Amino acid sequence: MKCDNDHCIYNSHYKCTLSHINLNHMGVCEDCVMVRFEDEELIKEKDRILTSYNKNASTKEVLRPKIPPHAVIPSLTGDLPILIAS
């Protein structure tokens, strides 16, 4: 089965390795288990990607979004939102 969520542990080369999955009423996989990155690793990777985008845009300024101390982002699985606490 095709899987576009490359942060799911069951995704291997854009294919789900599970033999059976459950979908919610919106067609989103309920069996997805997301890979969680440590904050330091995540910040480093974001900076690397932003720097790459900025180089492609011929600018030297690295744009870094400000995340509020208690930001809530929606869950990719459609379940409960993820709370980021600092």
C-alpha positions as CSV (number, residue, x, y, z in Angstrom):
1,M,0.0,0.0,0.0
2,K,1.3,3.5,-0.9
3,C,2.3,5.8,2.0
4,D,3.3,9.4,1.6
5,N,4.1,10.0,5.3
6,D,7.9,9.6,5.4
7,H,7.9,10.4,9.1
8,C,6.0,7.2,9.9
9,I,8.0,4.3,11.2
10,Y,6.1,1.9,8.9
11,N,6.9,3.7,5.7
12,S,9.6,2.1,3.7
13,H,10.4,3.6,0.3
14,Y,6.9,5.2,0.2
15,K,5.1,1.9,1.0
16,C,3.4,0.9,4.2
17,T,5.0,-2.2,5.7
18,L,1.9,-3.1,7.7
19,S,-0.4,-5.8,6.2
20,H,-3.5,-4.1,7.6
21,I,-4.3,-0.5,8.6
22,N,-7.3,1.4,10.0
23,L,-8.5,4.6,8.4
24,N,-10.5,7.2,10.3
25,H,-13.6,8.9,8.8
26,M,-11.3,11.3,6.9
27,G,-9.3,8.5,5.3
28,V,-6.2,9.2,7.5
29,C,-4.2,6.2,8.8
30,E,-4.8,5.6,12.5
31,D,-1.9,3.2,12.8
32,C,0.8,5.7,11.9
33,V,3.6,6.1,14.4
34,M,5.6,9.3,13.9
35,V,9.4,9.6,14.3
36,R,10.1,12.2,16.9
37,F,13.3,14.3,16.7
38,E,15.1,15.8,19.6
39,D,14.7,19.6,19.7
40,E,18.4,20.2,19.0
41,E,18.4,17.9,16.0
42,L,15.2,19.4,14.7
43,I,16.5,22.9,15.0
44,K,19.7,22.0,13.3
45,E,17.9,20.4,10.4
46,K,15.4,23.3,10.0
47,D,18.4,25.8,10.0
48,R,20.1,23.6,7.3
49,I,17.0,23.6,5.1
50,L,16.3,27.3,5.6
51,T,19.9,28.2,4.7
52,S,19.6,26.1,1.6
53,Y,16.3,27.9,0.6
54,N,17.9,31.2,1.3
55,K,20.9,30.4,-0.9
56,N,18.6,29.4,-3.7
57,A,16.8,32.8,-3.3
58,S,20.1,34.6,-3.4
59,T,19.8,36.1,0.0
60,K,22.1,36.0,3.0
61,E,19.4,36.5,5.6
62,V,18.4,33.3,7.4
63,L,14.7,33.6,8.3
64,R,13.8,31.8,11.5
65,P,10.2,31.6,12.6
66,K,9.4,32.4,16.2
67,I,7.5,29.7,17.9
68,P,5.5,30.7,21.0
69,P,6.5,29.0,24.2
70,H,3.4,26.8,24.3
71,A,2.6,26.3,20.6
72,V,-0.1,23.8,19.6
73,I,0.3,22.2,16.2
74,P,-2.3,19.9,14.7
75,S,-1.5,16.2,14.6
76,L,-0.7,14.7,11.2
77,T,-2.9,11.7,12.1
78,G,-6.0,13.8,12.7
79,D,-6.1,12.9,16.4
80,L,-5.3,15.1,19.3
81,P,-3.0,18.1,18.7
82,I,0.6,18.0,19.7
83,L,1.6,20.5,22.5
84,I,5.1,21.9,22.3
85,A,6.2,23.1,25.8
86,S,9.4,24.9,26.4
